[in-house]
Amino acid sequence: MRTRPLPHALASVALAIVALTGLTACSSAGGNPVASDANVSGAPLDATSEMTNLCEQMITQALPTEAAQALAEASGYEIRIGTLEGEQQALTKDIQENRFTLDITGGVVTGCTVG
């Protein structure tokens, strides 16, 4: 029986571990945030954090409804109106990971949630 040199055996084990880790990461589902493209460091970007940042931007800049919708769509997300001039709108209870629910007062975003 022929044996492999130690460096080759270690390389084979390392490759197998990397492959299994990648498969495990790809197959995990549930309440975890959706990862989008990798950033410069190679770590995955958290889509929920990106959306939270966009929510904050819409509120702090008091974006008009049309501008908020354009920003969301340009980033690959959808919007719906949760409250309009303080009046609750009819909404479904489903959670969409790519959707913002906006509160609009005076034609500008005053509140924003993800989902």
Protein Blocks (a to p, Z undefined) as FASTA:
>chain_A
ZZddfklmmmmmmmmmmmmmmmmmmmpgcjbdcdddddfkopacdfklmmmmmmmmmmmn
opafklmmmmmmmnopacddfbgghiacdddfbdcfkbccdddeehiafbdceZZ
